[in-house]
Amino acid sequence: MVFACFLFFHFLYCTIVKTAAANSGPTPIYRTLVDHYRQSILTQHYPPGAQIDSINEIIHRHGVSRETAKKVLQTLRDENLIVQKPGKGSFIADLGPPSDLWGVIVPYFSSQIEHLIHHLRRQMAPLDRRLELFLDYNNWQEEIRLVGSLINARYEAVIVVPTFDESQTAAFYKRLQTGKTLVTLINHTMTGSPFPYVIQSYDLGVHRAATYLLQRGCRSIGYIKNTTWPGHNMVQQVMQETFVNHIHQADPHCTCTIIDDLDSIDSKTFSPHQVSGFFCCDDMDAVRILGRLKDKNIPIPDQVALVSYGNTDLARFFTPAITSIDPHYAKMAALTTGIIDGYRQGADVSLDQYVLQPDLVVRET
């Protein structure tokens, strides 16, 4: 009886799976073409106002029927991506007046990003604007898709923390037409950006952290990388190179060990004879290091000194309070909000580009 029940339910399960697979089937060709044209519109390979392929051009270019070509254009029209003008053809919809939305696009989520967004919300509260967050997972293709989508959705402002390999997005930003939407970059960006930005000098912050650890008498320093997020992290690469070069130039006898993974640290690492100072790229990693030091009863900073980067609430309120590099996220948010508000008032903000100088805040570590 049990075996018979098993066979029945197994048959039922297989039938359901096969039915679902049959119903799902391959993606209809018109839907594939709609996705293709939508992506081209959002990334502005077809800029606003440009003429898009006609029915006949879609037929010849993609080898589809007239009915399929008509359905592609009808779907794009229904999504307000194109307008059809009788006797003239189909054109990319012009960008209309903006809404009251500001979008923030970030490559990853961290305590530093959370801190920055907190200050952005505080600064924009009096302006009666809404903030929406988007994550591109450090994928440059997703970044440009999101930027194009928010512009197409008439966001008033798009604030971008760029992905780590900005060379991939350079061509997109050069041809980008934003309409009434303001695109501004924050936290870091490549030199020569055509947009307003508020960024920090990571080099200076790292220099100040390295100098402090050397002044503390550290003869061996562990550099803790944050490898949680995938992709080529150009910002962290620059930070690492700057830190190592500064240590070697300032004190050739000091050793600097790059630690890619906190889980690879063993008991010997925490010996003051092994590592007498740590630099962490993120306050969260600093908290984890401190927890391990306290667990091994290693006095801080008597035997091991520590500096982190970010100066978030984690650094300020952890016990012991963490010596940290302050990138001035509150000021970064205030300047960014000021740029956008000035743009709303009709000011020319194209040359509003700021580079903030991080400072060292010495606390108990």
N, C-alpha and C positions, 0 to 999 in steps of 0.2 A: 504493500500500500504506500509506504513512504517513498519507495523507488518510483512508483507510478506518479505520485505527486511531483517528485523531482523532475521527471520527464515532461510532465505537463507544463510546469512553470518554466523549464528550460526552453520548451517549444514556444511558449508565450513570449518570453524575453527575446528570443531570436526573431520572432515575427515583428515585434515592436521595433527592434533595432533596424531590421531590413526595411520596414515601412518608413521609418524616419529618414533613413538614408535615401530611399527612393524619392521621398517627398522633397528632400533638400536639393538633390540633383546638382548639376553643374550650374554655375552662375550664368544667367542669361546674357547674351552678347551685348544687348543694349545697356544693361547695367554696368558691364565692364567698360563700355565706351563712356557712359555717364561719369563713372569714377575717374577715367582718364582725363576727360575734359574739365571736370570739376577741379582736379588737382592742378591742371595747367592754368585754370583761371585764378585759383586761390594763391598760387605761387607767382602769378602775374607773368607767365610766359605769354598769356594773352592779357595785356594791360587793360584797365578800364577804358571803354570807348572803342576798343579795337574790334574789327570784324572777325567773327569766328567762322569755321567751315560751314558751307551751305549743305543742303541735303545731298546734292550731287557730289560735292567734294567728300563728304563722309562716305558715300557709297563707293566711290573710286579709291579713296585712301584706305578704307578698312574692309572692302569687299563684302558689304552687307546689303540687305534689301532696302528699298525705299521706305517701307513701313518702319523698319528698325531705325533708320536715319531720322525719320520724322519723330519717332518716340524719344530719341536721344535729345533732340532740340526742345521738344515739349517738356521733358523732365527738367532740363536746365532752366527753361523759362519758368516753370512752376516753382523752382527753388530760388527764383529772383536773381539768378546768376547772369542771365542774358535778357535782352529785349529784342523782339522781332519787329522789324519795320517792313510793311508790305512793299514789295517791289525793290527793296534795297538789300535785305538780308538780315542776319542775326548779329547782334553786337553785345559786347560785354557791358553789363549794367554799370552806369556811372555811380560813383560813391556819393550817397546822399548825406544829409545832415547827421551829425553824430548823436549818440544816446548819452546817458549820464553814467555809462559804465567805464571803469578803468580795468584793464586786464594786466596781470603780472605773469610772465612766462619764466619759469626757472628750470635749470637742468637737473636739479636734484633737490631733496629736502634735507635740511640740517638745522642744527641749533642756530647757526648764523643766519640762514635764510629766514627762519622763524622770527628771529630778532628784528631783521630788516623789515619784514612784512608787518610786524607789530607796530613799528614806528611809522610805516606808511599809512596804516589805518588811523593812527592817532593824528597825523598831520592832515589827512584829507577829510576827517570827520566834519569840520566846520564848513566844508564846501558842498555838503549834501550830495556826495558821489558814492557810488557802490564799487567795491573792489572784488574782482573774481580772480582766482588762482588757477594756473595751468602748469602741468609738469611735462617736459619733453624728454626726460630720461637721458639727457645729454646726447640726443639724436638730432643732428643738424637738419635732417629732412623733416622731422616732426616740428622743429622750431619754426622753419619757414612756413610750414603748413598752418601752424597755429597763428603766426603773425598775419598771414594772408587771410585766414578765417576771421580773425577779430577785426581787421580792417574792413572786410566785406560785410561784417555784421554791424558796422558803424560804431565801434567803440570810440569813445572820446580820446582815450589814450591807451597805448600799449607800452608797458614797461618791460624791458627784456634783460634778464641776466643771461648773457650769451652762452652757448655751448662752448666746450673747451677748445674746439678746433674751428676757429672763426674763418679760416681761409675757405672752408667749404660753403659758407653763407655769404661771402663778400659779393659775389656776382648778383645774388638775389637782392641784397640791400642797395646796390648801386642802381638797379633798374626799378626799384620799388616806388610805386605811386600810392601815396597814403590818403589822398583826398583830404577830408577834414580831420582825420585821425592823426594825432601826434604820436610818433614812435620815438621813444627815448631809452637809452641804455643805462644800466646801473651796475655797480659793483666792480666790473672790469670790462674792458673792450680793447680791440686792436687799435693801433695808432692810425689816425686818418679817418676815423668814422665820420660819415656825413651827417650824423644825427647828434642832437644834444645828448650829453651824458654826464653822470656823476659817478666817478669811480674812485678807487683807492690806490695808493702806491704800495702794492704788496712788497716791492723791493725794500722800501724804507722801513716798513714794519718788521720784515725779517731781519734787516740789519740791526735794528734796535734790540730785537730779541737775542740775537747772537752776541752782540756787544755786552748785554747785561749778563749773560751766562759766563762769558769770559771774565768779566769783572768780579763775578762771584768766585772765581778761582777754579772753575770747572776745567779739568784736564782731559776728560773724555765725555763726549756729548752724544746722546741718542736722539736722532731725528725721526719722529713718529709720523709716518705718512697715513693719510686717510684713504684706504683702498676699497671702501664700501661700495662706491658708485662706479659702474663700468665706463669704459671709454678712455680716450687719451686725454688726461687731465693736464692741459697745458699750463694752467695757473699753478697747480701744485708742482709741476716740473720746474717752472721758473723760480718758485719759492725754494725748492730744494737746491737748485744750482746756486742761487744767491746765498743761501745759508752756508753751504759747504765752502764756496769760494771765500766768503768773508772769514770763516773760521780759519781756513788755511793761510790766508794772507795776514790776519791779525796775530795768529799764534801757530806757527808751523808745527809745534810740538803737541798741539791739542789734536786728539783723534775724534773723528765724527763718524758714527755708525748709522746707516740708514736702516730703519726697521719698517718693513713693509706691512707686517701683520702683527698686531698686538698679541695674538694667540701664540706667536712664536717666541715670545719673551719667557725666559726661564728664571729660576732663582738667581743664577749667577749674574744675569743682566742687572739686577737691582743692587748688586754689591757696589759700594762707592769706589772700589778699586776697578770695577768694570765700567760703570757709567756713573758719573757724578752730576750730570745735568741732563734734562730732557727738554726738547722743544716739540710741542704738539700743534699740528695744523688746525685743530678744532678743539673747542672747550670740552666737548663730550669725551674725546680721547684722553684729555688731561684728567677728567674725573675718574676714568677707568684706571689710569696709571696711579693716581693718588690712592685709589681704593686698594690696589695691590701693594703699594708701599706701606700703607697703614696696616694691612694684613700681615706684613712681614716685620712690623715694628721698626721700620726704618724712619728715623726722625727727619722731618722736612722743615726747613731747608738745611738743617745742620749737616746732613750727610749727602743729600741729593736735592738739587734745586730744580725747579720746573717753571717753564713759561709756555703759555698757550696763545692761540690766535683767535680773536673774536670778541672778547670782553662781553659775553652775553650774561644773562642772569645766572647761568651755571657757574661762571667764574666768580661773580660777585657774591653769591649767596652760599656756595659750597663751603664746607668746613674741612680743612682750612681754606680761606678765600684764595683764589688762584691769581698769581701774577700773570697778566695777559696783555696782549697787544690790542688796543682799542682802535678799530677802523672808523669809528664815529658814525655808526649806522643811523643815529638820530639825526645828525646833520645831513647825512646822505639822503634820508627820506625827506627832510625839510627842503633841501635844494631841489630835489626831483619834483616834489609837489609844487614848489614855487615856479619851476619851469612850465609845468602843465597849466597852472593857474594863469601865468602870464600869457601863455598861448591862447587860453580861453578869452582873455581880455583883449586879444588882438596884437600882442607884442611879438616882435621878431626874436625867436629864441634859438635860431639856427646856430648861433655861435656860443650858446650857453653850454660850455664844457668845463667841468670842474674835476680836479684831481685832489683828493683829500690825503693828508699826511697822517698816517696812524701813529699813535703815541703808546708808550709803555706805561702801564699802570701797575706799580709795584704793590703787591699784597703779601700774604703770609707764606708764599712758596718760593 
